[in-house]
Every structure is written in structure tokens, then in C-alpha cells.
């Protein structure tokens, strides 16, 4: 990543962090993946119960492996025969780890979900939510964030999961009602009523989709 892009990301991240603060959320900026991992682990006390959705960004910075190897009660849904039980366990966890499909420059977080376990846990349940987001997720406003979520994140995830949706074939949202659609629930987090619940680590990198 060039010095100019890094400088731009650092400045833009401060704008996003101010926006998050105005919405009762806490933001941080990490210049590298390694710094992001260190920040995340500093926020999660050992012994905490932790779970996540299918968060590629957490995997990419090494957080998933660190939680599995560390002194945490990591609720790994991949190890549950009953996936529903794993999803329900998330609502009583100390920490829920997620990413964002998109964010606005003034701190609004946008997520789209198929099973809706991820968006519901962000909205309510876990004591704290930690969002890991690359600077590639930052958009100008809510409209552009929704467009990114629908036309970038959703088609790539549909392809990743091998789903038979129009967007998986065309690469952009067709506003479908396919049985395989992953655009079932839209969550726009514009404010957190609960102080110190939602934390966002912005990473100077392109993470996730």
C-alpha cells in the first residue's frame, strides 16, 4: 500500500472515528493487520466468552486463530453439530466479533444477512460487539454504503457459498427473491443506546468483501 493511500486512510479513519463517537460507539485505527490484532486482543479480556459470524476480516488479521489458541471460551460454530445452538449461544456471549458490509464516513454501519444471526447479534444480545473493518468498507454516505453491501459484498459472498442467486451469476444485485438470497435482513446501525457496547477497529488494509 502506497504512502499516499496510507496517509489518506489515516485521515479518513479519524473522520469515521469521530462519527462513531457521536453515535455512542468507539472507534480505533490500526495501521497494519498486526496492530489490529493487538488492539482486538487488548479489548477482549482472557476468560471471556467470544463468538462470531462468518467474519473473514477477523480471520485475515489472525484474530480467529488467536482466540482459538488463547485463554478464551471461544464458541466455534464450526464445531457444533447443532448450528442453531451455536447461533443462540452468541446472544449470551461477552463478545460478538463481526465485520461490516459497509460503513459511512460519519460512522453509520451497514450489514446485510441471510440467516440473520449476525445482524440480530449486533443489534441485541452479546454484551459487547467488536467490528473489524478494512478501509475498503468506508463509503461516502448511507446510500452508497447500501449499494456497496448489495453490489459488492452480497455477490461475492453468494459466490463464496456456492449459492444460486442472480447476483452470483451477474456480479451485481438484481433485487431478487431467490430462495438462496442472502439479502434477507438489512441492519443500519446509526446509534448505540448502550455506552461502551460497540467497538470498531478500522484497518489500513483491504479486508473481507
Backbone as a chain_set.jsonl record, in Angstrom:
{"seq": "XXXXXXXXXXXXXXXXXXXXXXXXXXXXXXXXXXXXXXXXXXXXXXXXXXXXXXXXXXXXXXXXXXXXXXXXXXXXXXXXXXXXXXXXXXXXXXXXXXXXXXXXXXXXXXXXXXXXXXXXXXXXXXXXXXXXXXXXXXXXXXXXXXXXXXXXXXXXXXXXXXXXXXXXXXXXXXXXXXXXXXXXXXXXXXXXXXXXXXXXXXXXXXXXX", "coords": {"N": [[0.841, -1.192, 0.0], [0.616, 2.19, -0.91], [2.36, 5.14, 0.314], [0.791, 7.431, 0.079], [-1.827, 6.477, -0.051], [-1.975, 5.288, 2.453], [-1.71, 7.558, 4.068], [-4.024, 8.947, 3.36], [-5.971, 7.084, 4.245], [-5.499, 7.099, 7.005], [-6.259, 9.692, 7.706], [-8.949, 9.706, 6.868], [-9.95, 7.698, 8.488], [-9.931, 8.906, 11.013], [-11.999, 10.698, 10.729], [-14.158, 8.933, 10.491], [-13.998, 7.722, 13.003], [-14.615, 9.883, 14.669], [-17.256, 10.209, 13.88], [-18.35, 7.774, 14.76], [-18.028, 8.109, 17.527], [-19.843, 10.177, 17.978], [-22.105, 8.755, 17.756], [-22.277, 7.169, 19.927], [-20.515, 5.039, 19.902], [-17.33, 3.354, 19.815], [-14.318, 3.972, 18.175], [-11.283, 2.809, 16.572], [-8.039, 3.021, 15.08], [-5.966, 1.061, 13.074], [-2.803, 0.722, 11.754], [-1.715, -1.485, 10.551], [-2.315, -5.028, 9.903], [-1.283, -6.546, 11.976], [-1.197, -4.71, 14.059], [-3.914, -4.288, 14.324], [-4.758, -6.793, 15.253], [-3.465, -6.863, 17.755], [-4.766, -4.712, 19.026], [-7.407, -5.704, 19.094], [-7.158, -7.984, 20.765], [-6.394, -6.735, 23.095], [-8.754, -5.572, 23.803], [-10.375, -7.663, 24.5], [-10.808, -9.385, 27.309], [-8.974, -12.089, 28.809], [-10.546, -15.234, 29.338], [-13.03, -14.46, 28.599], [-16.203, -15.129, 27.068], [-16.543, -15.73, 23.68], [-17.742, -15.222, 20.401], [-18.571, -15.432, 16.878], [-19.812, -14.318, 13.651], [-19.626, -15.357, 10.234], [-16.906, -14.129, 9.834], [-14.713, -12.861, 7.74], [-12.789, -10.856, 7.869], [-11.847, -10.895, 10.511], [-10.583, -13.356, 10.478], [-8.579, -12.807, 8.635], [-6.871, -10.979, 9.887], [-5.822, -12.569, 11.788], [-7.21, -12.971, 14.123], [-9.186, -14.913, 14.663], [-7.739, -17.359, 14.856], [-6.102, -16.679, 17.009], [-7.941, -16.434, 19.107], [-8.9, -19.033, 19.267], [-6.606, -20.343, 20.086], [-5.983, -19.108, 22.452], [-6.658, -18.134, 25.921], [-9.605, -18.25, 26.102], [-13.174, -18.574, 26.111], [-14.095, -19.728, 23.432], [-16.688, -19.807, 21.272], [-17.111, -21.814, 18.846], [-18.766, -22.108, 16.012], [-18.328, -23.873, 13.976], [-17.663, -26.194, 15.173], [-19.942, -27.164, 16.243], [-22.49, -29.515, 16.101], [-25.108, -28.904, 16.064], [-26.04, -26.215, 14.586], [-27.84, -24.164, 15.116], [-27.883, -24.078, 17.893], [-25.343, -23.071, 18.399], [-25.557, -20.546, 17.258], [-27.54, -19.415, 18.891], [-26.185, -19.362, 21.287], [-24.556, -17.227, 20.984], [-25.951, -14.955, 21.744], [-25.72, -14.658, 24.451], [-23.106, -14.202, 24.881], [-19.952, -12.75, 25.924], [-18.52, -11.27, 24.065], [-19.161, -10.453, 20.684], [-17.894, -11.002, 17.552], [-17.564, -9.334, 14.52], [-17.735, -8.166, 11.105], [-18.225, -5.395, 8.89], [-20.477, -4.893, 6.235], [-20.432, -2.515, 4.977], [-19.522, 0.903, 5.735], [-20.235, 4.256, 6.713], [-18.716, 7.498, 6.176], [-19.367, 9.071, 8.303], [-19.841, 7.337, 10.375], [-21.988, 5.429, 10.345], [-23.068, 2.078, 10.35], [-23.432, -0.607, 8.126], [-25.048, -3.629, 7.466], [-25.875, -6.678, 5.822], [-27.786, -9.678, 5.856], [-28.302, -13.222, 5.609], [-29.175, -15.614, 7.127], [-29.561, -14.14, 9.354], [-28.531, -14.255, 11.911], [-26.195, -12.868, 12.443], [-26.758, -10.072, 12.102], [-28.747, -9.792, 13.996], [-27.413, -10.336, 16.371], [-25.605, -8.247, 16.462], [-27.362, -6.159, 16.828], [-28.632, -6.738, 19.29], [-28.136, -8.47, 22.377], [-25.325, -9.985, 22.783], [-22.852, -8.894, 25.171], [-20.838, -7.133, 24.384], [-19.867, -5.825, 21.193], [-17.545, -6.319, 18.686], [-16.259, -4.922, 15.91], [-14.451, -5.565, 13.017], [-13.009, -3.881, 10.44], [-11.845, -3.29, 7.209], [-10.421, -0.46, 5.511], [-11.439, -0.401, 3.009], [-14.128, -0.747, 3.241], [-15.326, 1.662, 3.779], [-17.617, 4.149, 2.928], [-19.114, 6.986, 1.24], [-21.731, 7.838, 2.113], [-24.908, 6.751, 3.563], [-26.513, 5.753, 1.492], [-24.633, 5.06, -0.509], [-23.252, 3.178, 0.957], [-25.162, 1.16, 1.339], [-25.454, 0.422, -1.332], [-22.915, -0.587, -1.82], [-22.905, -2.79, -0.074], [-24.891, -4.366, -1.252], [-24.068, -4.706, -3.908], [-21.399, -5.357, -3.971], [-20.423, -6.791, -1.607], [-22.53, -8.733, -1.193], [-22.837, -10.22, -3.747], [-20.238, -11.398, -3.924], [-20.12, -12.93, -1.568], [-22.263, -14.648, -2.052], [-21.23, -16.082, -4.2], [-19.043, -17.209, -2.892], [-20.265, -18.969, -1.108], [-21.385, -20.697, -2.852], [-23.976, -20.271, -3.846], [-27.138, -20.205, -5.577], [-27.935, -17.59, -6.893], [-29.147, -14.671, -8.65], [-27.254, -12.571, -8.468], [-24.882, -13.921, -8.015], [-24.364, -14.91, -10.468], [-24.317, -12.673, -12.136], [-22.822, -10.717, -10.871], [-23.753, -8.423, -9.704], [-26.33, -6.794, -7.75], [-29.626, -7.968, -8.21], [-31.955, -7.473, -7.016], [-33.357, -9.708, -6.052], [-35.708, -12.398, -5.262], [-34.844, -14.875, -4.68], [-34.743, -18.252, -3.444], [-32.269, -18.734, -2.351], [-31.309, -16.287, -1.586], [-29.172, -13.982, 0.107], [-29.741, -11.587, 1.045], [-31.648, -10.946, 3.168], [-32.177, -9.659, 5.604], [-31.658, -6.325, 6.542], [-29.459, -4.319, 8.32], [-29.038, -1.23, 9.72], [-26.91, 0.444, 11.599], [-27.086, 3.158, 13.356], [-26.821, 4.384, 15.747], [-25.764, 3.646, 19.058], [-27.46, 2.705, 21.834], [-26.405, 1.789, 24.161], [-23.761, 2.542, 26.114], [-20.324, 1.967, 25.465], [-20.646, -0.488, 24.231], [-20.452, -1.157, 21.433], [-17.621, -1.538, 19.511], [-15.254, -0.508, 17.097], [-12.727, -1.489, 14.956], [-10.816, 0.019, 12.65], [-8.991, -0.819, 9.822], [-6.0, -0.28, 8.108], [-6.116, -1.482, 5.403], [-7.231, -3.741, 2.835], [-9.836, -5.64, 3.591], [-11.815, -8.612, 3.87], [-15.016, -8.643, 2.159]], "CA": [[0.0, 0.0, 0.0], [1.481, 3.354, -1.042], [2.336, 6.102, 1.417], [-0.314, 8.376, -0.093], [-3.072, 5.787, 0.345], [-1.909, 5.143, 3.905], [-1.996, 8.872, 4.651], [-5.458, 9.208, 3.142], [-6.74, 6.206, 5.131], [-5.344, 7.555, 8.394], [-7.077, 10.89, 7.87], [-10.365, 9.336, 6.75], [-10.31, 6.909, 9.669], [-10.214, 9.819, 12.121], [-13.353, 11.216, 10.485], [-15.091, 7.855, 10.836], [-13.946, 7.554, 14.462], [-15.416, 10.979, 15.256], [-18.659, 9.876, 13.617], [-18.729, 6.701, 15.679], [-18.153, 8.685, 18.869], [-21.094, 10.943, 18.034], [-23.189, 7.762, 17.744], [-22.11, 6.386, 21.147], [-19.685, 3.873, 19.607], [-15.908, 3.661, 19.961], [-13.522, 3.565, 17.032], [-9.824, 2.749, 16.675], [-7.401, 2.877, 13.775], [-4.769, 0.228, 13.065], [-2.044, 0.939, 10.52], [-1.389, -2.793, 9.975], [-3.099, -6.154, 10.417], [-0.696, -6.937, 13.256], [-1.664, -3.735, 15.044], [-5.344, -4.553, 14.527], [-4.854, -7.983, 16.105], [-3.084, -6.469, 19.11], [-5.869, -3.896, 19.55], [-8.559, -6.57, 19.36], [-6.886, -8.818, 21.933], [-6.392, -5.848, 24.271], [-10.14, -5.256, 24.14], [-11.075, -8.878, 24.924], [-10.107, -9.983, 28.458], [-8.895, -13.546, 28.85], [-11.658, -15.833, 30.06], [-14.298, -14.011, 28.016], [-16.868, -15.961, 26.062], [-16.439, -14.999, 22.414], [-18.208, -15.917, 19.203], [-18.601, -14.565, 15.703], [-20.441, -14.811, 12.438], [-18.601, -15.748, 9.27], [-16.166, -12.872, 9.695], [-13.457, -13.04, 7.026], [-11.817, -9.847, 8.305], [-11.228, -11.401, 11.74], [-9.658, -14.415, 10.073], [-7.456, -12.247, 7.881], [-5.9, -10.334, 10.779], [-5.33, -13.589, 12.705], [-7.949, -12.958, 15.383], [-9.872, -16.192, 14.878], [-6.751, -18.326, 15.333], [-5.641, -16.258, 18.337], [-8.991, -16.752, 20.077], [-8.935, -20.492, 19.423], [-5.399, -20.788, 20.774], [-5.816, -18.389, 23.705], [-7.441, -18.488, 27.114], [-10.943, -17.698, 25.902], [-14.253, -19.526, 25.84], [-14.452, -19.416, 22.052], [-17.827, -20.598, 20.8], [-16.816, -22.032, 17.426], [-19.951, -22.779, 15.457], [-17.89, -24.959, 13.088], [-17.535, -27.406, 15.988], [-21.264, -27.517, 16.74], [-23.346, -30.282, 15.196], [-26.356, -28.132, 16.029], [-25.65, -24.83, 14.272], [-28.777, -23.262, 15.778], [-27.431, -23.934, 19.279], [-24.177, -22.181, 18.381], [-26.044, -19.197, 16.978], [-28.246, -18.926, 20.072], [-25.198, -19.123, 22.343], [-23.949, -15.917, 20.741], [-26.711, -13.874, 22.37], [-25.327, -14.511, 25.847], [-21.641, -14.13, 24.917], [-19.356, -11.482, 26.332], [-18.114, -10.556, 22.857], [-19.518, -10.947, 19.359], [-16.972, -10.446, 16.567], [-18.167, -9.233, 13.198], [-17.221, -7.086, 10.276], [-19.32, -4.606, 8.331], [-20.515, -4.917, 4.777], [-20.053, -1.157, 4.586], [-19.645, 1.935, 6.764], [-20.193, 5.605, 6.156], [-17.667, 8.357, 6.7], [-19.797, 9.648, 9.588], [-19.981, 6.337, 11.424], [-23.12, 4.511, 10.249], [-22.607, 0.732, 9.988], [-24.442, -1.294, 7.312], [-24.866, -5.069, 7.289], [-26.95, -7.48, 5.22], [-27.627, -11.048, 6.346], [-29.238, -14.217, 5.116], [-29.767, -16.289, 8.278], [-29.87, -13.028, 10.266], [-27.905, -14.413, 13.221], [-25.165, -11.849, 12.61], [-27.333, -8.741, 12.314], [-29.52, -9.778, 15.237], [-26.468, -10.27, 17.482], [-25.085, -6.88, 16.503], [-28.42, -5.278, 17.33], [-29.054, -7.011, 20.667], [-27.756, -9.761, 22.933], [-23.978, -10.028, 23.362], [-22.535, -7.72, 25.989], [-20.068, -6.213, 23.557], [-19.695, -6.161, 19.778], [-16.287, -5.818, 18.127], [-16.298, -4.961, 14.447], [-13.171, -5.404, 12.333], [-13.353, -3.433, 9.093], [-10.83, -2.657, 6.389], [-10.811, 0.852, 4.999], [-12.183, -0.615, 1.763], [-15.565, -0.776, 3.534], [-15.826, 3.011, 4.077], [-18.318, 4.791, 1.815], [-19.436, 8.393, 1.48], [-22.977, 8.034, 2.847], [-25.681, 5.523, 3.758], [-26.952, 5.241, 0.193], [-23.517, 4.378, -1.164], [-22.926, 2.014, 1.778], [-26.13, 0.121, 0.98], [-25.113, -0.052, -2.682], [-21.731, -1.442, -1.71], [-23.308, -4.045, 0.56], [-25.709, -5.166, -2.17], [-23.448, -4.929, -5.215], [-20.031, -5.861, -3.818], [-20.339, -7.841, -0.581], [-23.503, -9.817, -1.378], [-22.493, -11.127, -4.843], [-19.031, -12.173, -3.622], [-20.468, -13.936, -0.563], [-23.107, -15.655, -2.708], [-20.312, -16.937, -4.953], [-18.218, -17.941, -1.919], [-21.062, -20.046, -0.53], [-21.905, -21.533, -3.928], [-25.429, -20.099, -3.906], [-27.722, -19.988, -6.907], [-28.644, -16.312, -6.914], [-28.801, -13.885, -9.837], [-26.03, -11.778, -8.275], [-23.725, -14.814, -8.139], [-24.117, -15.089, -11.902], [-24.102, -11.402, -12.839], [-21.865, -9.892, -10.152], [-24.388, -7.256, -9.091], [-27.64, -7.064, -7.17], [-30.79, -7.982, -9.097], [-33.108, -7.304, -6.129], [-34.066, -10.971, -6.262], [-36.404, -13.11, -4.195], [-34.391, -16.248, -4.82], [-34.688, -18.996, -2.182], [-30.897, -18.691, -1.85], [-30.867, -14.914, -1.337], [-28.585, -13.667, 1.406], [-30.182, -10.218, 1.372], [-32.934, -11.125, 3.842], [-32.328, -8.653, 6.653], [-30.741, -5.2, 6.44], [-29.287, -3.638, 9.598], [-28.327, 0.042, 9.684], [-26.608, 0.827, 12.977], [-26.801, 4.601, 13.323], [-26.564, 4.839, 17.122], [-25.806, 2.601, 20.082], [-28.037, 3.223, 23.072], [-25.646, 1.277, 25.298], [-22.387, 3.04, 26.153], [-19.203, 1.023, 25.521], [-21.014, -1.813, 23.721], [-19.963, -1.408, 20.075], [-16.276, -1.054, 19.228], [-14.915, -0.713, 15.691], [-11.321, -1.324, 14.592], [-10.607, 0.297, 11.229], [-7.666, -1.324, 9.478], [-5.415, 0.284, 6.9], [-5.939, -2.619, 4.516], [-8.454, -4.216, 2.192], [-10.201, -6.865, 4.29], [-13.164, -9.116, 3.622], [-15.641, -8.398, 0.869]], "C": [[0.878, 1.244, 0.0], [1.337, 4.294, 0.143], [1.153, 7.05, 1.307], [-1.647, 7.747, 0.299], [-3.119, 5.626, 1.859], [-2.242, 6.462, 4.59], [-3.473, 9.205, 4.525], [-6.296, 8.376, 4.094], [-6.673, 6.656, 6.578], [-6.212, 8.78, 8.666], [-8.566, 10.551, 7.829], [-10.825, 8.554, 7.974], [-10.645, 7.806, 10.849], [-11.599, 10.445, 11.973], [-14.405, 10.178, 10.87], [-15.157, 7.675, 12.346], [-14.728, 8.661, 15.169], [-16.902, 10.723, 15.048], [-19.164, 8.791, 14.543], [-18.941, 7.24, 17.09], [-19.46, 9.455, 19.013], [-22.313, 10.025, 18.093], [-23.065, 6.79, 18.918], [-21.405, 5.059, 20.899], [-18.225, 4.308, 19.668], [-15.129, 3.118, 18.781], [-12.031, 3.632, 17.299], [-9.275, 2.627, 15.256], [-6.128, 2.063, 13.925], [-4.076, 0.38, 11.719], [-1.705, -0.367, 9.808], [-2.325, -3.859, 10.537], [-2.593, -6.577, 11.795], [-1.152, -5.992, 14.372], [-3.144, -3.941, 15.355], [-5.549, -5.747, 15.45], [-4.525, -7.634, 17.551], [-4.182, -5.649, 19.775], [-7.044, -4.774, 19.968], [-8.343, -7.388, 20.627], [-6.806, -7.989, 23.208], [-7.809, -5.529, 24.736], [-10.895, -6.455, 24.727], [-10.314, -9.514, 26.087], [-10.067, -11.507, 28.352], [-10.017, -14.09, 29.729], [-13.016, -15.441, 29.514], [-14.876, -15.085, 27.106], [-16.979, -15.137, 24.791], [-16.995, -15.857, 21.292], [-18.265, -14.932, 18.054], [-19.477, -15.166, 14.619], [-19.329, -15.272, 11.503], [-17.734, -14.558, 8.915], [-14.807, -13.103, 9.041], [-12.386, -12.069, 7.519], [-11.101, -10.287, 9.579], [-10.238, -12.514, 11.429], [-8.399, -13.824, 9.455], [-6.444, -11.53, 8.766], [-5.345, -11.32, 11.812], [-6.091, -13.688, 14.012], [-8.626, -14.288, 15.666], [-8.914, -17.234, 15.448], [-6.277, -17.977, 16.737], [-6.671, -16.588, 19.409], [-9.077, -18.254, 20.325], [-7.762, -20.991, 20.26], [-5.257, -20.188, 22.17], [-6.716, -18.869, 24.82], [-8.815, -17.824, 27.069], [-11.943, -18.841, 25.778], [-14.777, -19.195, 24.452], [-15.536, -20.363, 21.579], [-17.699, -20.71, 19.284], [-17.968, -22.806, 16.792], [-19.575, -23.895, 14.494], [-17.761, -26.273, 13.848], [-18.868, -27.873, 16.566], [-22.014, -28.344, 15.697], [-24.664, -29.545, 15.005], [-25.998, -26.657, 15.829], [-26.57, -23.824, 14.964], [-28.342, -23.022, 17.228], [-26.239, -22.987, 19.359], [-24.607, -20.741, 18.157], [-26.746, -18.601, 18.2], [-27.28, -18.616, 21.21], [-24.567, -17.743, 22.191], [-24.647, -14.81, 21.516], [-26.363, -13.667, 23.845], [-23.804, -14.419, 25.993], [-21.172, -12.767, 25.424], [-19.012, -10.623, 25.117], [-18.641, -11.254, 21.609], [-18.613, -10.231, 18.362], [-17.646, -10.452, 15.201], [-17.35, -8.272, 12.356], [-18.419, -6.247, 9.857], [-19.308, -4.819, 6.827], [-20.133, -3.563, 4.204], [-20.215, -0.235, 5.785], [-19.631, 3.289, 6.074], [-19.082, 6.414, 6.816], [-18.059, 8.984, 8.037], [-20.273, 8.586, 10.579], [-21.214, 5.46, 11.423], [-22.617, 3.164, 9.726], [-23.74, -0.004, 9.275], [-24.079, -2.769, 7.172], [-26.111, -5.699, 6.677], [-26.708, -8.93, 5.609], [-28.687, -11.964, 5.761], [-29.94, -14.933, 6.255], [-30.15, -15.312, 9.381], [-29.306, -13.198, 11.67], [-26.887, -13.302, 13.482], [-25.778, -10.49, 12.911], [-28.125, -8.683, 13.613], [-28.588, -9.689, 16.44], [-25.829, -8.891, 17.59], [-26.102, -5.96, 17.163], [-28.693, -5.48, 18.816], [-28.538, -8.366, 21.113], [-26.383, -9.748, 23.559], [-23.649, -8.748, 24.118], [-21.743, -6.676, 25.222], [-19.978, -6.742, 22.126], [-18.394, -5.523, 19.317], [-16.309, -6.022, 16.622], [-14.907, -4.679, 13.896], [-13.483, -5.029, 10.888], [-12.159, -2.804, 8.399], [-11.338, -1.318, 5.87], [-11.51, 0.755, 3.648], [-13.689, -0.616, 1.987], [-16.168, 0.624, 3.711], [-16.381, 3.668, 2.818], [-18.735, 6.204, 2.212], [-20.644, 8.568, 2.4], [-23.746, 6.723, 2.921], [-26.129, 4.918, 2.441], [-25.827, 4.478, -0.499], [-23.084, 3.145, -0.367], [-23.882, 0.858, 1.482], [-25.836, -0.449, -0.405], [-23.894, -0.949, -2.641], [-22.104, -2.808, -1.132], [-24.035, -4.954, -0.425], [-24.961, -5.565, -3.438], [-22.004, -5.407, -5.157], [-20.029, -7.043, -2.846], [-21.272, -9.022, -0.883], [-23.155, -10.74, -2.548], [-21.27, -11.99, -4.547], [-19.34, -13.264, -2.597], [-21.359, -15.022, -1.154], [-22.246, -16.622, -3.526], [-19.482, -17.802, -4.011], [-18.955, -19.139, -1.344], [-21.665, -20.97, -1.592], [-23.417, -21.45, -4.084], [-25.896, -19.809, -5.322], [-28.588, -18.736, -6.88], [-28.28, -15.569, -8.196], [-27.498, -13.11, -9.672], [-24.776, -12.637, -8.381], [-23.358, -15.016, -9.606], [-23.75, -13.786, -12.604], [-23.066, -10.506, -12.169], [-22.448, -8.634, -9.553], [-25.799, -7.61, -8.644], [-28.742, -6.976, -8.216], [-32.084, -7.836, -8.293], [-33.996, -8.548, -6.159], [-34.854, -11.414, -5.031], [-36.086, -14.602, -4.316], [-34.425, -16.958, -3.476], [-33.295, -18.966, -1.541], [-30.448, -17.285, -1.45], [-30.245, -14.756, 0.053], [-28.923, -12.234, 1.818], [-31.564, -10.267, 2.017], [-33.209, -10.032, 4.867], [-31.255, -7.586, 6.467], [-30.675, -4.528, 7.817], [-28.456, -2.375, 9.381], [-28.14, 0.493, 11.127], [-26.173, 2.286, 12.97], [-26.514, 5.171, 14.704], [-26.619, 3.632, 18.042], [-26.342, 3.195, 21.378], [-27.174, 2.867, 24.279], [-24.184, 1.701, 25.184], [-21.391, 1.886, 26.237], [-19.566, -0.367, 25.006], [-20.377, -2.095, 22.362], [-18.615, -0.724, 19.868], [-15.921, -1.416, 17.784], [-13.42, -0.48, 15.496], [-11.242, -1.158, 13.076], [-9.169, -0.053, 10.88], [-7.211, -0.749, 8.137], [-5.069, -0.839, 5.931], [-7.269, -2.899, 3.839], [-8.778, -5.58, 2.788], [-11.604, -7.301, 3.907], [-13.676, -8.72, 2.26], [-16.593, -7.207, 0.943]], "O": [[1.79, 1.353, 0.819], [0.347, 4.262, 0.873], [0.571, 7.435, 2.321], [-2.494, 8.402, 0.906], [-4.169, 5.805, 2.477], [-2.974, 6.483, 5.58], [-4.094, 9.688, 5.471], [-7.239, 8.892, 4.695], [-7.671, 6.602, 7.298], [-6.825, 8.892, 9.727], [-9.346, 11.041, 8.646], [-11.951, 8.723, 8.441], [-11.559, 7.496, 11.614], [-12.288, 10.692, 12.963], [-15.413, 10.504, 11.497], [-16.238, 7.498, 12.908], [-15.421, 8.404, 16.153], [-17.713, 10.988, 15.935], [-20.28, 8.875, 15.055], [-19.905, 6.88, 17.765], [-20.109, 9.391, 20.057], [-23.413, 10.459, 18.435], [-23.671, 5.719, 18.91], [-21.658, 4.074, 21.592], [-17.923, 5.498, 19.581], [-15.259, 1.947, 18.425], [-11.569, 4.405, 18.139], [-9.974, 2.181, 14.346], [-5.306, 2.34, 14.799], [-4.691, 0.189, 10.67], [-1.439, -0.369, 8.606], [-3.034, -3.628, 11.517], [-3.383, -6.924, 12.674], [-1.452, -6.426, 15.485], [-3.577, -3.79, 16.497], [-6.412, -5.718, 16.327], [-5.225, -8.06, 18.469], [-4.496, -5.859, 20.947], [-7.603, -4.61, 21.053], [-9.236, -7.479, 21.47], [-7.118, -8.487, 24.29], [-8.038, -5.252, 25.913], [-11.929, -6.285, 25.372], [-9.269, -10.127, 25.867], [-11.01, -12.132, 27.865], [-10.387, -13.482, 30.733], [-14.036, -16.007, 29.906], [-14.148, -15.842, 26.464], [-17.445, -13.998, 24.811], [-16.754, -17.063, 21.237], [-18.034, -13.737, 18.237], [-19.835, -16.343, 14.655], [-18.213, -15.545, 11.946], [-17.823, -14.034, 7.805], [-13.854, -13.496, 9.714], [-11.208, -12.422, 7.58], [-9.896, -10.081, 9.719], [-9.176, -12.6, 12.047], [-7.289, -14.287, 9.721], [-5.263, -11.48, 8.422], [-4.493, -10.952, 12.621], [-5.673, -14.409, 14.919], [-8.633, -14.742, 16.811], [-9.245, -17.916, 16.417], [-6.071, -18.866, 17.565], [-6.301, -16.985, 20.515], [-9.299, -18.693, 21.453], [-7.897, -21.933, 21.04], [-4.493, -20.702, 22.987], [-7.432, -19.862, 24.692], [-9.137, -16.96, 27.884], [-11.582, -19.948, 25.38], [-15.767, -18.479, 24.302], [-15.327, -21.574, 21.497], [-18.12, -19.824, 18.541], [-18.119, -24.008, 17.011], [-20.393, -24.771, 14.213], [-17.751, -27.344, 13.241], [-18.917, -28.863, 17.295], [-22.155, -27.924, 14.549], [-25.254, -29.564, 13.925], [-25.693, -25.947, 16.787], [-26.122, -22.747, 15.355], [-28.422, -21.9, 17.729], [-26.142, -22.189, 20.292], [-24.084, -19.824, 18.79], [-26.569, -17.423, 18.509], [-27.527, -17.712, 22.007], [-24.098, -17.161, 23.169], [-24.011, -13.831, 21.905], [-26.674, -12.624, 24.42], [-23.275, -14.543, 27.098], [-21.898, -11.775, 25.36], [-19.189, -9.405, 25.136], [-18.577, -12.478, 21.489], [-18.568, -9.001, 18.329], [-18.225, -11.455, 14.784], [-16.401, -7.65, 12.832], [-19.505, -6.385, 10.418], [-18.243, -4.913, 6.217], [-19.587, -3.464, 3.105], [-20.945, -0.542, 6.727], [-19.08, 3.44, 4.983], [-18.578, 6.053, 7.879], [-17.193, 9.382, 8.816], [-21.017, 8.891, 11.51], [-21.474, 4.792, 12.423], [-21.835, 3.113, 8.776], [-24.872, -0.026, 9.758], [-22.955, -3.115, 6.808], [-27.24, -5.308, 6.973], [-25.561, -9.37, 5.686], [-29.806, -11.547, 5.461], [-31.165, -14.878, 6.355], [-30.971, -15.629, 10.242], [-29.573, -12.37, 12.54], [-26.738, -12.849, 14.617], [-25.373, -9.824, 13.863], [-28.172, -7.639, 14.264], [-28.924, -9.04, 17.43], [-25.543, -8.422, 18.692], [-25.745, -5.09, 17.957], [-28.956, -4.514, 19.533], [-28.502, -9.309, 20.323], [-26.269, -9.521, 24.763], [-24.103, -7.662, 23.758], [-21.955, -5.475, 25.393], [-20.01, -7.95, 21.89], [-18.167, -4.332, 19.53], [-16.369, -7.149, 16.13], [-14.268, -3.69, 14.256], [-14.153, -5.786, 10.185], [-11.532, -1.891, 8.936], [-12.544, -1.084, 5.801], [-12.111, 1.727, 3.191], [-14.455, -0.499, 1.03], [-17.389, 0.762, 3.785], [-15.714, 3.735, 1.785], [-18.705, 6.562, 3.389], [-20.595, 9.348, 3.351], [-23.292, 5.701, 2.405], [-26.126, 3.697, 2.288], [-26.041, 3.381, -1.015], [-22.602, 2.173, -0.947], [-23.454, -0.292, 1.387], [-25.953, -1.654, -0.626], [-23.837, -1.959, -3.343], [-21.675, -3.846, -1.635], [-23.822, -6.167, -0.433], [-25.194, -6.644, -3.983], [-21.443, -5.816, -6.173], [-19.674, -8.161, -3.22], [-20.848, -10.177, -0.834], [-23.172, -11.958, -2.367], [-21.254, -13.176, -4.875], [-18.876, -14.395, -2.737], [-21.227, -16.192, -0.796], [-22.499, -17.826, -3.544], [-19.241, -18.978, -4.286], [-18.362, -20.193, -1.116], [-22.377, -21.917, -1.26], [-24.067, -22.442, -4.415], [-25.167, -19.254, -6.144], [-29.816, -18.814, -6.848], [-27.217, -15.81, -8.768], [-26.72, -12.999, -10.619], [-23.723, -12.147, -8.788], [-22.2, -15.262, -9.944], [-22.967, -13.788, -13.554], [-22.492, -9.632, -12.818], [-21.718, -7.847, -8.951], [-26.384, -8.593, -9.098], [-28.79, -6.033, -9.007], [-33.176, -8.048, -8.821], [-35.218, -8.455, -6.276], [-34.691, -10.887, -3.931], [-36.937, -15.462, -4.087], [-34.159, -16.328, -2.452], [-33.161, -19.149, -0.331], [-29.309, -17.111, -1.015], [-30.728, -15.319, 1.036], [-28.434, -11.743, 2.835], [-32.528, -9.71, 1.491], [-34.332, -9.542, 4.984], [-30.084, -7.904, 6.26], [-31.707, -4.207, 8.407], [-27.317, -2.44, 8.919], [-29.1, 0.878, 11.795], [-25.037, 2.607, 12.623], [-26.026, 6.294, 14.832], [-27.412, 2.713, 17.838], [-25.728, 4.096, 21.949], [-27.205, 3.559, 25.297], [-23.467, 1.276, 24.278], [-21.595, 0.939, 26.996], [-18.867, -1.333, 25.311], [-19.815, -3.172, 22.162], [-18.482, 0.49, 20.024], [-16.252, -2.504, 17.311], [-12.902, 0.587, 15.828], [-11.56, -2.076, 12.32], [-8.238, 0.37, 11.564], [-7.962, -0.743, 7.161], [-3.899, -1.117, 5.668], [-8.304, -2.357, 4.227], [-8.08, -6.56, 2.526], [-12.476, -6.471, 3.651], [-12.906, -8.49, 1.327], [-17.214, -6.85, -0.058]]}, "num_chains": 1, "name": "protein.A"}
